[in-house]
Structure formats: C-alpha cells, structure tokens
C-alpha cells in the first residue's frame, strides 16, 4: 500500500501543485477592489455605447485616416526625391554627358530596385492590383494577395516607381486601391478579435468595396468620384447599404489628406488639388457643345486603339520565348532595360525637349489645365530654352523655339502612346490611371488650341463674343479618354473635384458619354483586358445581344460528367470516389438509382473524415471495414442545396445568378434528379464561344 501511495502521489503532484497555485492566486489581495470594479464597469459601458452605433464606422474611419497618412507620406517622399534629382540635373548644366548620365541612371536605379524588391518580397505586388481585386470580389480566393507582406512590398515598390518621375509616366491610383484593400482586410481581422464576432464574408466584401473608394479618394482628395469609381470598376452589383460606408471612409480619407497639406504649409487652406481660373459667367457657348462631342469621338477612337495595342503587346511578351524567359528570370533587368530606353528618349537634350519632359506628372496636368491660350501667350513672350523650369510659367515647356506648341503636343501624343504601353509591361507596383488622364488632357488641349486659332476672337453667340478656353477642352479630354479606357463615367466628376470647377459640367459629361459609348462597343476596359491576358478566374460579361445568347439554355453547355456520393456508400466507396475525382464539391443523392439530390459536401470535409476514420481504425488494428462501421452523414456537414438550375434556364439567367450571388457552381436537376452541374468555367467557355461565333458544346 505504501508503494502504491507513493506512485499515486508522484503522478498527481503536478496537479496538486497547480491547484495549490490557483488557490494561492485567488487569495492574493489586490489593492482598491472597488475602484478597479468601477473602472472596469465604466470601460464596459463606454464600449457598449460606442458600439451601439455599429463598430463598422470606427474601422472605416481608421481606414480613411491611415490611407490619407500613407498617401501624404508617399507624396512627401516622392516630391523630395524628384526635387533632388532636378537639382542634380540643373547643377550639371555645363556637361551634356553628365546630365544624360544623371537623367538615365536615377530612374534606372529606382525602377530596378522597385522591381527587384517587390518581386523578392511578394511577387503578387507587381502591377496595378485592380484586376486581381475585381476577381477577389467575385468570390475567388487569390493566395498571398491581401497579406501584410504584400502591403510592405507594394508601398516600398510604389514609392520607388513614382520617384522615377515622368520619365516612366506612371501613377499610383491602382496600387493605392490595392493597398487600401489590404489594410481593410487586416482591420477586418482586428474587428473580429475586438468584437468577438464570427468572420462574416459580407462584412469583408463591404470593407473591400469601401477600401476601393478610399484608395481613389486619398490619391486625389475626391471622395464622391472615389465612391462612384469603386461602384463602376470594382463590382458589377452594388448594395445601397454600402454607399454610406464608402462615402464615410472616402470623406475621412480625402479630408485628412487635404488637411495634412495645410499643416505642411503647402497650402493656406483646403482647396482643389489643381486650381484653375476658368471664367464662370460664360465658360463655353452652345456651338462649342458640338466640338466637345467631336472631342469625345476622338478620345473614344484613340482609346480603342490604345486598349487593343496594350493587350496585344502584353500578350506578345507572354508568347515570345526570349522576352518571356528574360521577364521570368531577370525581372529587374527587364525593367532596367525598358527604363534605359524611355529615359534616353525623354532626355531633355534630345527628343525630350519636344515633349515637356522636365515637368513632373502634377506639373504636366497643371500646365494643360491653364485657362489662357498658349497662342496668345507665345506672341508676347520669349521662347528661348530656359536652363531651369519656371513654376509660374509651365506652359513655356511646351513651346520650343523651332517647334511650335502644336508640334510638341502632337509629338507628345505620338511618342507617349507607345511609351506608356511599353511601361505597363514592367513587373513593378505602378498605376496606369494618371498617365491616361494626362494623355487625354493633351488631346483636349490640342483640340482647344486649334479651336482658339480658328476663332481667335471667340465664338459669337446671340451677338456676344466669348473667348475660347483651351483649358476647358483639356478638362473634357482628360475625363473622356480616361473614362473610355476604364469604362467609367465617374471621371467626369473626378476632374471637377480635382479642379474645383463645375462650369464645364455639361460639355465634359457629353464628351465622356460619347467616348464611353465607342470604347464599350469595341473593346473591354483596361482592367478587364488585363484579366483576360492574365487568365484570371473572372466571369466575363455577355457583351452583345447579337450573338444569340438569349436562345442558349443550360442544357446546351452544362457539364454532365458528374459523380455523386450515395448515402449507402461505405469507406471504400467514398475513398475510391475521392481519389478518382478532384472536385471541390460533391453532390449527395438519396441513392444511385433515384439520383434525387439531397445536398452537397465539401471535398475537404470528406478528406478530413476519411483521415480520421483511417487513424481510428489503424489504432484499433481493424483494416477490414464494413458498411455499418461508419456514417459519413452524421460526421460531415452536408450543405442543403437551396439553389438549382433547370435544363431550360437561359444563359442570361444563369449568368445573373452567378454574378449577383457570387456563386462558384450550381447543380442542374430535372424532376428532382441531378443531371449535371455548371461552374464558372462552363459559363466562361460558352460566353467565349458565342463571342467568337462558335456554337456551345456540352461537356
């Protein structure tokens, strides 16, 4: 007995020690118990009162403020780097060779480091980010895309890409939408931890949609157009309840972003990012409306050519063996070579003097929005090449002594067309909205200056002569071309928020509508084109009613190669089915004869169940399993099938269900019997077949 007592005491001594420690901790006297109780109660009361209005608003506010801080810090850093580069270039004015070296080596170093760093830390950080985010919002999970590691790579890489300057001609809108979505995802996880609420997919979707609005608003200080941009670009269906969330977060981000500029003494008060001086009384005459419509047609046609060429070049790089090998193995080297070519062309001592290449992206847009006619200004000014950029007379950079500003504008349009397309192939974090906005402003400025030459005294309407304002045409061109490239109308409102001008609302909106009508008829948007080239799992739109899509039914393209789980299956039958098919979801039927659909089960659930059964049986050394040994249906969660397709369901109805409910697959049943299924792959294939004139084929 004594030996047994000793063994029992040794086995239970840790437990007894733990119980003794717990009792001692409970007897510890803590100071001020009433005070601590009151403080805890007050904190709990404050938390309940704060969360009574909804915890979403606090996290949306934090999202807006964080994005504003990141945007301001990034802009502050980029401006300092660009000023240092310009100072170095101007100090070397005595040596053309040294100026060329400083002009080329600096952007090469920036783009090479941006590409190398971002690809090393997170390969998913390259590019704009909007096409991938659109894919995620359709319910497709892209690994490593919304991680904090990707966030760091995106911020650092984008800073270096923007610091390369107008030589590379890239922006930051797309990456900021990506950055905002990553921060929103992280804040959503914090919200789940703080509120101790379950992870809600709908909440994640709402935060990502609001993040897209914040990303645009924190770039331009334009909350209204930011929300509308997120509605048009990011989601095919937008819930009305998300309007408040998007506007609240975007307003917070835009307000803090503009407030930081005041605190940094950049501005005296909160004003528009690009202040203009258009006259408000008669900004345009009625006959000019037809000219704005013609401008919209020009922007729409050029956008179609641009989108087609850009998609062809990206596809060609993916098909060309040599370039593909270079891009795959040495991405940083590829970016460096492209930058060397672009920097050599834009060198102010060579062709760059005909493209106003000494101006930054912001200075380019400010000069194009100038309300004064360059033809009048050039008659009263000395057009000698200045050693340094005059910030008060940026328009002089467009006026070369031997090359009129008409020539520089045309040369800019020709050269930047293919240079921008080439720059979009570099695998580094960069945005492509700001470049097309400037490109459209150049188109509008050229048209406006031509009209000003044709009507030097203005257009006479009702006996009154009103002068032509070329800056108004630049405004319309920027909105029309960028809207046509992205298939959005919110660009019309964006240019008004950027400039603080609403006088040209009607002609700008007309130009945007006309350009969009042409672009949407002939080409997919820039982001949809990128999705097509990258072959992302995104559900395409049914673009035209002339392809006979309304006569196509589910029976014509559904997948009939389907294997079902029978309720009477034993371990061996289930194992044989799982190892022979790699479907993500298996339909569950009553029996193999009736094929009556009763539900569906996820593959990972079945695999976990089989592994658990195998471990349990191996532990008991029972390798022979009978039908009654297991019951899959009691241990696996079977989802009820609430939505089913009929063989007679039309293609448009099926597409709308997949798009609206963010579905990945649906079973097809007839009289309760499962006869096939339709996934996004089948829908995508039938839409592509119809677009290319082929008949749908049942799989």
Residue pairs with C-beta under 8 A, 6 or more apart in sequence:
30 36
50 58
51 195
55 191
55 194
55 195
56 191
56 203
56 206
56 245
57 248
59 187
59 188
59 190
59 191
59 207
60 207
60 210
60 245
60 248
60 249
60 252
61 248
61 249
61 252
62 187
63 180
63 183
63 184
63 187
63 207
63 210
63 211
63 214
63 249
63 252
63 253
64 214
64 217
64 218
64 248
64 249
64 250
64 251
64 252
64 253
64 254
64 256
65 252
65 253
65 256
66 183
67 176
67 179
67 180
67 183
67 214
67 215
67 217
67 218
67 253
68 218
68 252
68 253
68 254
68 255
68 256
68 257
68 260
69 256
69 260
70 155
70 179
70 218
71 176
71 218
71 219
71 253
71 257
72 257
72 260
72 261
72 264
74 155
74 158
74 159
74 162
74 172
76 264
77 159
77 163
78 159
78 162
78 163
81 163
82 163
82 165
82 360
85 102
85 106
85 163
85 165
86 358
86 389
88 102
88 106
89 99
89 102
89 103
90 387
90 388
92 98
92 99
92 102
93 99
93 387
96 349
99 347
99 348
99 349
100 344
100 347
100 349
103 167
103 343
103 346
103 347
103 348
104 339
104 340
104 343
104 344
104 347
106 164
107 164
107 165
107 167
107 168
107 339
107 342
107 343
108 336
108 339
108 340
108 343
110 160
110 161
110 163
110 164
111 160
111 161
111 164
111 168
111 335
111 336
111 338
111 339
111 426
111 428
112 332
112 333
112 335
112 336
112 339
113 160
113 332
114 156
114 157
114 158
114 159
114 160
114 161
114 164
114 335
114 428
114 429
115 126
115 157
115 331
115 332
115 334
115 335
115 336
115 426
115 427
115 428
116 331
116 332
117 153
117 156
117 157
117 160
118 125
118 126
118 153
118 154
118 156
118 157
118 428
118 429
119 125
119 126
119 331
119 332
119 427
119 428
121 149
121 150
121 152
121 153
122 144
122 147
122 149
122 150
122 152
122 153
122 154
124 132
124 142
124 144
124 145
124 150
125 150
125 153
125 154
125 157
125 429
126 157
126 427
126 428
126 429
127 174
127 427
127 429
127 430
127 530
128 174
128 175
128 177
128 178
128 430
128 431
128 432
128 527
128 530
129 154
129 174
129 175
129 177
129 178
129 179
129 181
129 429
130 174
130 177
130 178
130 233
130 234
130 527
131 527
131 528
131 530
131 531
131 534
131 536
131 538
132 142
132 145
132 178
132 536
133 177
133 178
133 181
133 208
133 212
133 234
134 233
134 234
134 527
134 531
134 538
135 142
135 531
135 536
135 537
135 538
136 142
136 145
136 146
136 181
136 208
137 205
137 208
137 209
137 234
137 235
137 662
138 538
138 539
138 659
138 662
139 662
139 663
139 664
140 536
140 537
140 538
140 664
144 150
146 181
146 182
146 185
147 182
148 182
148 186
150 182
151 179
151 182
151 183
151 186
153 429
154 175
154 178
154 179
154 182
154 429
155 179
157 428
157 429
158 172
158 175
158 176
158 179
158 429
158 430
158 431
160 428
161 168
161 170
161 428
161 429
161 430
162 170
162 171
162 172
162 430
164 170
164 339
165 360
165 361
166 346
166 357
166 359
166 360
166 361
166 364
167 339
167 342
167 343
167 346
167 357
168 339
168 342
168 423
168 426
168 430
169 342
169 361
169 416
169 419
169 420
169 423
169 435
169 438
170 423
170 430
170 431
170 432
170 434
170 435
171 361
171 430
171 431
171 432
171 433
171 434
171 435
171 437
172 219
172 430
172 431
172 434
173 215
173 216
173 219
173 431
173 433
173 434
174 430
174 431
174 432
174 433
175 429
175 430
175 431
176 215
176 216
176 218
176 219
176 431
177 211
177 212
177 215
177 216
177 230
177 234
178 215
179 215
180 211
180 212
180 214
180 215
180 218
181 208
181 211
181 212
181 215
183 211
184 207
184 208
184 210
184 211
184 214
185 204
185 207
185 208
187 207
188 199
188 203
188 204
188 207
191 197
191 203
192 198
192 199
205 662
206 239
206 241
206 242
206 245
207 245
208 234
209 230
209 234
209 235
209 238
209 242
209 245
209 246
210 230
210 242
210 245
210 246
210 248
210 249
210 250
211 249
212 226
212 229
212 230
212 233
212 234
213 223
213 226
213 227
213 229
213 230
213 246
213 247
213 249
213 250
214 226
214 249
214 250
214 252
214 253
215 226
216 222
216 225
216 226
216 229
216 230
216 250
216 494
217 223
217 226
217 227
217 249
217 250
217 251
217 253
217 254
217 257
218 253
218 254
218 257
220 226
220 254
220 273
220 494
220 497
220 498
221 254
221 257
221 258
221 272
221 273
221 497
222 254
222 493
222 494
222 497
222 498
223 247
223 250
223 251
223 253
223 254
223 255
223 497
224 247
224 250
224 493
224 497
225 490
225 491
225 493
225 494
225 497
226 246
226 250
226 254
227 243
227 246
227 247
227 250
228 488
228 489
228 490
228 493
229 488
229 490
229 491
229 494
230 246
231 238
231 246
231 490
232 486
232 487
232 488
232 489
232 490
233 486
233 487
233 488
233 525
233 527
236 541
236 659
236 660
237 659
237 660
255 270
258 267
258 270
259 270
261 267
261 270
262 268
262 269
262 270
271 500
272 497
272 498
272 499
272 500
272 501
273 498
273 499
274 362
274 365
274 366
274 369
274 498
274 499
275 499
275 500
276 369
276 370
276 371
276 471
276 475
276 499
276 500
276 501
277 371
278 371
278 469
278 471
278 472
278 501
278 503
278 504
279 371
279 469
279 503
280 503
282 464
282 466
283 469
283 472
283 503
283 504
284 292
284 466
284 469
284 472
284 503
284 504
284 507
285 458
285 459
285 461
285 466
286 461
287 459
287 461
288 451
288 459
288 468
288 507
289 506
289 507
289 510
291 447
291 451
291 473
292 473
292 476
292 507
292 508
292 510
292 511
293 510
293 511
293 514
294 447
295 443
295 444
295 447
295 473
295 476
295 477
295 480
295 511
296 476
296 480
296 510
296 511
296 512
296 513
296 514
296 515
297 514
297 515
297 518
298 443
298 447
299 440
299 443
299 444
299 477
299 480
299 481
299 484
299 511
299 515
300 480
300 484
300 514
300 515
300 516
300 517
300 518
300 519
301 518
302 443
302 481
303 481
303 484
303 485
303 515
303 518
303 519
303 523
304 484
304 518
304 519
304 522
304 523
306 417
306 421
306 436
306 485
307 485
307 519
307 523
307 524
307 525
307 526
307 529
308 523
309 417
309 418
309 421
310 421
310 424
310 526
310 529
311 529
311 532
311 533
313 421
313 422
313 425
314 424
314 425
314 530
314 533
315 533
316 323
317 323
317 324
317 327
317 425
318 324
318 533
323 334
326 333
326 334
327 334
327 427
331 427
334 426
334 427
335 426
335 427
335 428
338 422
338 423
338 425
338 426
339 426
341 422
342 419
342 422
342 423
344 350
345 351
345 352
345 415
345 419
346 352
346 355
346 357
347 357
348 357
348 358
351 411
351 415
352 358
353 385
353 400
354 400
354 403
354 407
354 408
354 411
354 412
355 408
355 411
355 412
355 415
355 416
356 364
356 367
356 397
356 398
356 408
356 412
358 389
358 397
359 367
359 389
359 394
359 397
361 434
361 435
361 438
363 389
363 391
363 394
364 438
364 441
365 437
365 438
365 441
365 478
366 394
367 394
367 395
367 397
367 398
368 438
368 441
368 442
368 444
368 445
368 471
368 474
368 478
369 441
369 471
369 474
369 475
369 499
370 394
370 395
370 470
370 471
371 469
371 470
371 471
371 472
372 395
372 470
372 471
373 449
373 452
373 467
373 468
373 470
374 395
374 398
374 399
374 405
374 449
374 470
375 405
375 449
375 452
375 453
375 456
376 452
377 395
378 399
378 404
378 405
381 393
381 396
381 399
383 396
383 399
383 400
383 401
384 401
385 400
385 401
386 396
389 397
390 396
395 405
398 405
398 408
398 409
399 405
399 408
400 407
400 408
403 411
405 449
406 446
406 449
406 450
409 442
409 445
409 446
409 449
410 446
412 442
413 439
413 442
413 443
413 446
416 435
416 439
416 442
417 439
420 432
420 435
420 436
420 439
423 430
423 435
424 430
424 432
432 526
433 482
433 486
436 481
436 482
436 485
436 486
436 526
437 478
437 481
437 482
437 491
438 478
439 481
440 477
440 478
440 479
440 480
440 481
440 482
441 474
441 475
441 477
441 478
442 474
442 477
443 477
443 481
444 473
444 474
444 475
444 476
444 477
444 478
444 480
445 470
445 471
445 473
445 474
445 477
447 473
447 477
448 468
448 469
448 470
448 471
448 472
448 473
448 474
449 470
451 468
451 470
451 473
452 467
452 468
452 470
455 468
457 465
457 467
458 465
458 466
458 467
458 468
459 465
459 466
459 468
472 503
472 504
472 507
475 495
475 499
475 501
475 504
475 508
476 504
476 507
476 508
476 511
476 512
477 511
478 491
478 495
479 491
479 492
479 494
479 495
479 508
479 511
479 512
480 491
480 508
480 511
480 512
480 514
480 515
481 515
482 488
482 491
483 489
483 490
483 491
483 492
483 512
483 515
483 516
484 512
484 515
484 516
484 518
484 519
485 519
485 525
485 526
486 525
486 526
486 527
487 516
487 519
487 520
487 524
487 525
487 528
488 516
489 509
489 512
489 513
489 516
491 512
492 505
492 508
492 509
492 512
495 508
496 502
496 505
496 508
519 525
523 529
524 532
524 543
528 538
528 540
528 541
531 538
532 540
537 680
539 655
539 658
539 659
539 680
539 683
539 684
540 684
540 687
540 688
541 687
542 549
542 651
542 652
542 655
542 687
542 690
543 691
544 691
547 690
547 691
547 693
548 690
549 651
549 652
549 687
549 690
550 650
550 651
550 652
552 650
552 651
552 686
552 690
552 696
553 647
553 648
553 649
553 650
553 651
554 645
554 646
554 647
554 648
554 649
554 650
554 651
554 654
554 668
554 678
555 647
555 648
555 668
555 698
556 686
556 696
556 698
557 651
557 678
557 682
557 683
557 685
557 686
557 696
557 697
557 698
557 699
558 645
558 647
558 668
558 675
558 676
558 677
558 678
558 682
558 698
558 699
559 676
559 677
559 678
559 679
559 682
559 698
559 699
560 675
560 676
560 698
560 699
561 699
562 587
562 674
562 675
562 676
562 677
563 577
563 580
563 581
563 583
563 586
564 586
564 587
564 588
564 589
564 592
564 595
564 674
565 574
565 577
565 586
565 587
565 588
565 589
565 601
565 606
565 632
566 573
566 589
566 591
566 592
567 588
567 589
567 590
567 591
567 598
567 633
568 591
568 592
568 627
569 577
569 632
570 625
570 626
570 627
570 629
570 630
571 610
571 613
571 625
571 629
571 630
572 625
574 606
574 610
574 632
575 610
577 586
578 603
578 606
578 607
578 610
582 603
583 603
584 602
584 603
584 664
584 665
585 600
585 601
585 602
585 603
585 665
586 600
586 601
586 603
586 606
587 597
587 599
587 600
587 641
587 667
587 674
587 677
588 597
588 598
588 599
588 600
588 601
588 633
588 638
589 595
589 596
589 597
589 598
589 674
590 596
590 598
594 673
595 673
595 674
595 675
596 672
596 673
596 674
597 641
597 644
597 667
597 669
597 672
597 673
597 674
598 638
598 641
599 638
599 639
599 640
599 641
600 638
600 639
600 641
600 667
601 636
601 637
601 638
601 639
602 637
602 639
605 636
605 637
606 632
606 636
609 632
609 635
609 636
612 635
613 625
613 630
617 623
617 625
617 629
641 667
643 657
643 661
643 663
643 666
644 666
644 667
644 668
644 669
645 654
645 657
645 666
645 667
645 668
645 669
645 678
646 668
646 669
646 670
647 668
647 670
647 675
651 683
651 686
651 687
654 666
654 678
654 683
655 683
655 687
657 663
657 666
658 666
658 680
658 683
664 679
664 680
665 677
665 678
665 679
665 680
666 677
666 678
666 679
667 674
667 676
667 677
668 674
668 675
668 676
668 677
668 678
669 675
682 699
685 699
686 696
689 695
689 696
689 697
690 696
